Amino acid sequence: MTSLSVGLRKTPGGTRLSPLLHLLILTQLAFNIGFYAVLPFLSEHLGQAMGMAGWLVGLVLGLRTFSQQGLFVVGGALADRYGIRPVVLAGCVVRIAGFAWLGYAEQTWAVIGAVLLIGFAAALFSPAVESEVARQTVVHEETSGGDRTRVLALFTVAGQAGAFVGPLLGALLLAVDFRTVCLAGAGIFVLVLAGHAWLLPQHIPGRERVQVRGGVPALLRNRRFLALCCAYGAYLLAYNQLYLALPAEVERAAGSQAPLAWLFALSSLLVVTAQLPVTRWAGSRLSLRRSMVTGLLLIGAGFAVVAVARPGDWTGTAGLLPAAGFVVLLTFGQMLVAPVARAWVPDLAEEGRLGLYTGALSSVSGVIVLVGSSAGGMLLDAGLPVAVPWLVLAVVPVAAIGLLPRR
């Protein structure tokens, strides 16, 4: 029996989850299965089947990310104004339309339109779900004596399990064609839509609707929250190196990208199996701030491992060991940082605007990743001594510790 199946009945602390929390955690699992059944295969489809140039493939993928992360704050504000049910249902409809359109898109403009819909769908439903999970964990903590960070860790595990299962499903369906993969992804969201139309409450007690206007100026004056966003953005920038710096290092060491899939699988399996024990350990010993400090230090250490080994220019299996060490340390750092950052938001958010603040956490950090990734790419291509880019990347999460607000 997996830690996820146990956790869905009870939190790691032993208290039972409410039916709504149970539903929202399963929602994250379903969302990620549907999403990751399609998106990992998109770049190859665009480049090989449609013959797009590399820069255009990058632009399409970047537009999807921007339409998602950049607009999280919009989805969060709409959830505060109208409640999570209509926003989640609307997001599912938009995702279904986006996947179906992508399956039949044969022109560049159609592909761009489809991926914008796919990204905007997540900008609708993800901050709505995440903010309600955060709010429910506070209620759970107050009424049942549970630990909000542990519940959010379970939410992370569900998402990672979906990210692990989705590509396996997509790979099986890809034996037919990419259109089948897209339609299967749309079908999963049809099931999610039907389930939530039936199970998601019309009104959730304690969640009062507020006007959209007036929330952003107060958010921009909230220095403690913006500091958390910046520190979280530094973590995401470091995590994004799984897709930028790590592939280049794997290619150098192994001569191909083949080992990359195994390293990604290692990361996913670590989260699924170890997230709850790590969170239980941290919750009993560390405050929210100290947990994030420890996680950021581990991430910095992961980059330092590669920096120390890189001058040796090892190749083959020995050359992949530093990359594996980087993945392990980065993943354990993620386990400490990600649930804690989300657990911290309710303490910093304005009353009634948890959706706005949850969305802003993703949007602000997404902008940091967008700018920082460009700088990171330039750093890797600058012809510097081989250890220098990894040392600079190691400094980023460590320096972010100074940004963390005092609780």
C-alpha positions as CSV (number, residue, x, y, z in Angstrom):
1,M,0.0,0.0,0.0
2,T,1.5,3.4,-1.0
3,S,2.0,6.4,1.2
4,L,-0.5,8.2,-1.0
5,S,-3.3,5.7,-0.4
6,V,-2.7,5.7,3.3
7,G,-2.5,9.5,3.4
8,L,-5.8,9.9,1.6
9,R,-7.5,8.3,4.5
10,K,-5.5,10.0,7.2
11,T,-2.8,12.7,7.4
12,P,0.7,11.6,8.5
13,G,-0.3,12.8,11.9
14,G,-3.1,10.3,12.1
15,T,-6.1,12.7,11.8
16,R,-8.7,12.1,9.2
17,L,-9.0,14.4,6.1
18,S,-12.3,16.1,5.4
19,P,-14.2,14.9,2.3
20,L,-13.4,18.2,0.6
21,L,-9.7,17.9,1.2
22,H,-9.9,14.3,0.0
23,L,-11.5,15.5,-3.2
24,L,-9.0,18.3,-3.8
25,I,-6.0,16.0,-3.3
26,L,-7.4,13.5,-5.8
27,T,-8.1,16.5,-8.1
28,Q,-4.4,17.3,-8.2
29,L,-3.6,13.6,-9.0
30,A,-6.1,13.6,-11.9
31,F,-5.0,17.0,-13.2
32,N,-1.4,15.9,-13.5
33,I,-2.2,12.6,-15.1
34,G,-4.1,14.4,-17.8
35,F,-1.6,17.1,-18.3
36,Y,1.6,15.0,-18.3
37,A,0.0,12.4,-20.6
38,V,0.3,15.1,-23.3
39,L,2.9,17.8,-22.6
40,P,6.1,15.7,-22.4
41,F,5.5,14.7,-26.1
42,L,4.6,18.1,-27.4
43,S,8.1,19.4,-28.4
44,E,8.9,16.2,-30.3
45,H,5.6,16.4,-32.1
46,L,6.1,20.0,-33.1
47,G,9.7,19.5,-34.2
48,Q,9.4,16.1,-35.9
49,A,5.8,15.7,-37.1
50,M,5.2,19.4,-37.9
51,G,8.7,20.4,-38.8
52,M,8.9,23.5,-36.7
53,A,12.2,25.2,-36.2
54,G,13.8,24.9,-32.8
55,W,13.2,28.6,-31.9
56,L,9.5,28.3,-32.8
57,V,9.1,25.2,-30.6
58,G,10.7,27.1,-27.8
59,L,8.4,30.0,-28.4
60,V,5.3,27.7,-28.3
61,L,6.4,26.1,-25.1
62,G,7.3,29.5,-23.5
63,L,3.8,30.8,-24.4
64,R,2.2,27.9,-22.7
65,T,4.2,28.5,-19.6
66,F,3.5,32.2,-19.6
67,S,-0.3,31.7,-20.2
68,Q,-0.2,29.4,-17.1
69,Q,2.2,30.8,-14.5
70,G,1.8,34.4,-15.6
71,L,-2.0,34.4,-15.2
72,F,-2.2,32.4,-12.0
73,V,-2.9,35.6,-10.1
74,V,-5.9,36.2,-12.4
75,G,-7.3,32.7,-11.6
76,G,-6.7,33.2,-7.9
77,A,-8.5,36.6,-7.9
78,L,-11.5,35.0,-9.8
79,A,-11.7,32.2,-7.2
80,D,-11.9,34.8,-4.4
81,R,-14.6,36.6,-6.3
82,Y,-16.8,33.8,-7.6
83,G,-15.8,30.8,-5.4
84,I,-13.8,27.8,-6.6
85,R,-16.5,25.7,-8.2
86,P,-17.3,27.9,-11.2
87,V,-13.6,28.6,-11.8
88,V,-12.5,25.0,-11.5
89,L,-15.3,23.9,-13.9
90,A,-14.5,26.6,-16.4
91,G,-10.8,25.6,-16.3
92,C,-11.7,22.0,-17.0
93,V,-13.8,23.1,-20.0
94,V,-11.0,25.3,-21.3
95,R,-8.5,22.4,-20.9
96,I,-10.7,20.0,-22.8
97,A,-11.1,22.4,-25.6
98,G,-7.3,23.1,-25.7
99,F,-6.3,19.4,-25.8
100,A,-8.9,18.6,-28.4
101,W,-7.8,21.6,-30.6
102,L,-4.1,20.6,-30.2
103,G,-4.9,17.1,-31.4
104,Y,-6.3,18.4,-34.7
105,A,-4.0,21.5,-35.1
106,E,-2.0,21.4,-38.3
107,Q,-1.0,25.1,-38.6
108,T,1.3,27.1,-36.3
109,W,-1.4,29.6,-35.4
110,A,-3.7,26.7,-34.4
111,V,-1.0,25.1,-32.2
112,I,-0.3,28.5,-30.5
113,G,-4.0,29.0,-29.9
114,A,-4.4,25.5,-28.4
115,V,-1.4,25.8,-26.1
116,L,-2.6,29.2,-24.9
117,L,-5.9,27.5,-23.9
118,I,-4.1,24.7,-22.2
119,G,-2.0,27.1,-20.2
120,F,-4.9,29.4,-19.3
121,A,-7.0,26.4,-18.1
122,A,-4.4,25.7,-15.4
123,A,-4.3,29.4,-14.5
124,L,-8.0,29.1,-13.8
125,F,-8.2,25.8,-11.8
126,S,-4.8,25.4,-10.2
127,P,-4.8,28.6,-7.9
128,A,-8.5,27.9,-7.1
129,V,-7.7,24.4,-5.9
130,E,-4.4,25.2,-4.3
131,S,-5.8,28.2,-2.3
132,E,-8.7,26.1,-1.1
133,V,-6.4,23.3,-0.1
134,A,-4.3,25.9,1.9
135,R,-7.4,27.3,3.5
136,Q,-8.8,23.8,4.4
137,T,-5.4,22.9,5.9
138,V,-5.7,25.8,8.3
139,V,-9.2,24.7,9.3
140,H,-7.9,21.1,9.6
141,E,-5.1,22.4,11.9
142,E,-7.5,24.4,14.1
143,T,-10.2,21.7,14.4
144,S,-8.3,18.4,14.3
145,G,-4.9,19.4,15.5
146,G,-3.3,18.3,12.3
147,D,-0.3,19.9,10.6
148,R,-1.0,22.0,7.6
149,T,2.4,21.3,6.1
150,R,1.8,17.6,6.2
151,V,-1.5,17.9,4.3
152,L,0.2,20.1,1.7
153,A,3.0,17.5,1.4
154,L,0.3,14.9,0.6
155,F,-1.0,17.3,-2.0
156,T,2.5,17.4,-3.5
157,V,2.8,13.6,-3.5
158,A,-0.5,13.4,-5.3
159,G,0.7,15.8,-8.0
160,Q,4.0,14.0,-8.4
161,A,2.2,10.6,-8.7
162,G,0.2,12.1,-11.5
163,A,3.3,13.5,-13.1
164,F,4.8,10.0,-13.0
165,V,1.8,8.1,-14.3
166,G,0.8,10.6,-17.0
167,P,3.9,10.2,-19.2
168,L,3.6,6.4,-19.0
169,L,0.0,6.6,-20.2
170,G,1.0,9.0,-22.9
171,A,3.8,6.8,-24.1
172,L,1.5,3.9,-24.5
173,L,-1.0,5.9,-26.5
174,L,1.7,7.5,-28.6
175,A,2.0,4.1,-30.3
176,V,-1.2,5.1,-32.1
177,D,-0.5,8.8,-32.7
178,F,-0.2,12.2,-31.0
179,R,-3.9,13.0,-31.7
180,T,-4.9,9.9,-29.7
181,V,-2.7,11.2,-26.8
182,C,-4.4,14.6,-26.9
183,L,-7.9,13.2,-27.0
184,A,-7.1,10.9,-24.1
185,G,-5.9,13.9,-22.1
186,A,-9.1,15.7,-23.0
187,G,-11.1,12.6,-21.9
188,I,-9.4,12.6,-18.5
189,F,-10.5,16.2,-18.0
190,V,-14.1,15.3,-19.1
191,L,-14.1,12.8,-16.2
192,V,-12.7,15.4,-13.9
193,L,-15.3,17.9,-15.0
194,A,-18.2,15.5,-14.5
195,G,-16.8,14.4,-11.1
196,H,-16.5,18.0,-9.9
197,A,-19.8,19.1,-11.2
198,W,-21.3,16.4,-9.0
199,L,-19.0,16.5,-5.9
200,L,-17.7,20.1,-5.5
201,P,-19.9,22.1,-3.1
202,Q,-21.8,25.1,-4.4
203,H,-20.7,27.0,-1.3
204,I,-17.9,26.2,1.0
205,P,-18.5,27.3,4.6
206,G,-16.1,30.0,5.7
207,R,-15.1,31.1,2.2
208,E,-16.6,34.5,1.6
209,R,-16.5,36.1,-1.8
210,V,-14.7,39.5,-2.2
211,Q,-14.4,42.1,-4.9
212,V,-11.5,41.7,-7.3
213,R,-10.6,45.4,-7.0
214,G,-8.5,46.6,-4.2
215,G,-6.5,43.4,-3.5
216,V,-3.5,44.0,-5.7
217,P,-2.4,47.3,-4.2
218,A,-2.4,45.7,-0.7
219,L,-0.5,42.7,-2.0
220,L,2.2,44.9,-3.5
221,R,2.6,46.6,-0.1
222,N,3.0,43.3,1.7
223,R,6.7,43.1,1.9
224,R,6.8,39.8,3.9
225,F,4.7,38.1,1.2
226,L,6.8,39.5,-1.6
227,A,9.9,38.4,0.2
228,L,8.5,34.8,0.3
229,C,7.7,35.1,-3.4
230,C,11.2,36.0,-4.2
231,A,12.7,33.2,-2.1
232,Y,10.3,30.7,-3.7
233,G,11.2,32.1,-7.1
234,A,14.9,31.4,-6.4
235,Y,13.9,27.8,-5.5
236,L,11.9,27.4,-8.7
237,L,14.8,28.9,-10.7
238,A,17.1,26.3,-9.2
239,Y,14.5,23.5,-9.8
240,N,14.2,24.6,-13.5
241,Q,17.8,23.6,-14.0
242,L,16.5,20.0,-14.2
243,Y,15.4,21.1,-17.7
244,L,18.3,23.4,-18.6
245,A,21.7,22.7,-16.9
246,L,21.1,19.0,-16.1
247,P,20.4,17.9,-19.7
248,A,23.6,19.6,-20.9
249,E,25.6,17.8,-18.1
250,V,24.0,14.4,-18.9
251,E,24.8,14.9,-22.6
252,R,28.4,15.7,-21.8
253,A,28.9,12.8,-19.4
254,A,27.0,10.1,-21.3
255,G,27.1,11.3,-24.9
256,S,23.3,11.2,-25.1
257,Q,20.1,12.2,-23.3
258,A,19.0,8.6,-22.6
259,P,20.0,8.7,-18.8
260,L,17.9,11.8,-18.4
261,A,14.6,9.9,-18.2
262,W,16.0,7.7,-15.4
263,L,17.1,10.7,-13.4
264,F,13.6,12.3,-13.8
265,A,12.0,9.0,-12.7
266,L,14.4,9.0,-9.7
267,S,13.2,12.4,-8.7
268,S,9.5,11.5,-9.0
269,L,9.9,8.2,-7.1
270,L,11.8,10.0,-4.3
271,V,8.9,12.5,-3.9
272,V,6.2,9.8,-4.0
273,T,8.0,7.6,-1.4
274,A,9.8,10.1,0.8
275,Q,7.8,13.3,0.8
276,L,5.5,12.4,3.7
277,P,8.3,11.0,6.0
278,V,10.5,14.0,5.3
279,T,7.6,16.4,6.1
280,R,6.8,14.5,9.2
281,W,10.5,14.7,10.3
282,A,10.7,18.4,9.5
283,G,7.4,19.2,11.1
284,S,8.5,17.8,14.4
285,R,11.9,19.6,14.5
286,L,11.8,22.7,12.3
287,S,9.7,25.9,12.0
288,L,8.4,26.9,8.6
289,R,11.4,29.2,8.1
290,R,14.0,26.7,9.2
291,S,12.5,24.1,6.9
292,M,12.9,26.4,3.9
293,V,16.4,27.3,5.0
294,T,17.4,23.7,5.2
295,G,15.8,22.9,1.8
296,L,17.5,25.9,0.1
297,L,20.9,24.8,1.6
298,L,20.4,21.2,0.2
299,I,19.6,22.6,-3.2
300,G,22.7,24.8,-3.1
301,A,24.7,21.7,-2.1
302,G,23.4,19.8,-5.1
303,F,24.8,22.4,-7.5
304,A,28.1,22.4,-5.5
305,V,28.4,18.6,-6.0
306,V,28.5,19.0,-9.7
307,A,30.8,22.1,-9.5
308,V,33.4,20.2,-7.4
309,A,33.3,17.1,-9.7
310,R,33.1,19.0,-13.1
311,P,36.9,19.9,-13.4
312,G,37.6,16.1,-13.3
313,D,35.7,15.8,-16.7
314,W,34.5,12.3,-15.8
315,T,32.4,10.5,-18.3
316,G,30.3,7.3,-18.4
317,T,28.8,6.0,-15.2
318,A,31.2,7.8,-13.0
319,G,30.4,11.1,-14.9
320,L,26.7,10.6,-14.2
321,L,27.2,10.2,-10.4
322,P,27.5,14.0,-9.7
323,A,24.3,14.5,-11.8
324,A,22.5,11.9,-9.8
325,G,23.7,13.5,-6.5
326,F,22.4,16.8,-7.8
327,V,19.0,15.3,-8.5
328,V,18.7,13.7,-5.1
329,L,19.8,16.8,-3.2
330,L,17.5,19.0,-5.3
331,T,14.6,16.7,-4.8
332,F,15.0,16.6,-1.0
333,G,15.3,20.3,-1.0
334,Q,12.1,20.6,-2.9
335,M,10.4,18.3,-0.4
336,L,11.2,20.8,2.3
337,V,10.6,24.0,0.4
338,A,7.5,23.5,-1.7
339,P,4.9,22.4,0.9
340,V,6.2,24.9,3.5
341,A,5.9,27.9,1.1
342,R,2.3,27.1,0.4
343,A,1.6,26.5,4.1
344,W,3.1,29.9,4.9
345,V,0.8,31.9,2.4
346,P,-2.3,31.8,4.6
347,D,-0.3,33.5,7.4
348,L,0.7,36.3,5.1
349,A,-2.4,36.8,3.0
350,E,-5.1,39.4,3.4
351,E,-8.4,38.1,4.8
352,G,-10.6,36.7,2.1
353,R,-7.9,36.9,-0.6
354,L,-6.1,33.6,-0.3
355,G,-6.7,32.8,-4.0
356,L,-5.1,36.1,-5.1
357,Y,-2.1,35.5,-2.9
358,T,-1.7,31.8,-3.9
359,G,-1.9,32.8,-7.6
360,A,0.6,35.7,-7.0
361,L,3.1,33.3,-5.4
362,S,3.2,31.4,-8.7
363,S,3.0,34.4,-11.0
364,V,5.8,36.4,-9.3
365,S,8.1,33.4,-9.0
366,G,7.3,32.5,-12.6
367,V,8.6,35.9,-13.7
368,I,11.7,35.3,-11.7
369,V,12.2,32.0,-13.4
370,L,11.6,33.5,-16.9
371,V,14.3,36.1,-16.3
372,G,16.6,33.9,-14.4
373,S,16.5,31.1,-16.9
374,S,17.6,33.4,-19.7
375,A,20.5,34.5,-17.6
376,G,21.3,30.9,-16.7
377,G,21.3,29.9,-20.3
378,M,23.8,32.7,-21.1
379,L,25.9,31.6,-18.1
380,L,26.1,28.0,-19.4
381,D,27.1,29.2,-22.9
382,A,29.6,31.9,-21.8
383,G,32.7,29.7,-22.1
384,L,33.6,30.2,-18.4
385,P,35.7,27.6,-16.5
386,V,33.5,24.5,-16.2
387,A,32.8,24.8,-12.4
388,V,31.8,28.5,-12.5
389,P,28.3,28.2,-13.8
390,W,27.4,25.5,-11.3
391,L,29.0,27.5,-8.4
392,V,27.0,30.6,-9.4
393,L,23.8,28.5,-9.6
394,A,24.6,27.1,-6.1
395,V,24.8,30.7,-4.7
396,V,21.2,31.5,-5.9
397,P,19.2,29.3,-3.4
398,V,21.7,30.0,-0.6
399,A,21.4,33.8,-1.1
400,A,17.6,33.5,-1.1
401,I,17.7,32.5,2.5
402,G,18.3,36.1,3.4
403,L,15.0,37.0,1.7
404,L,12.9,34.7,3.9
405,P,10.6,36.7,6.2
406,R,10.9,36.2,9.9
407,R,7.8,34.4,11.3
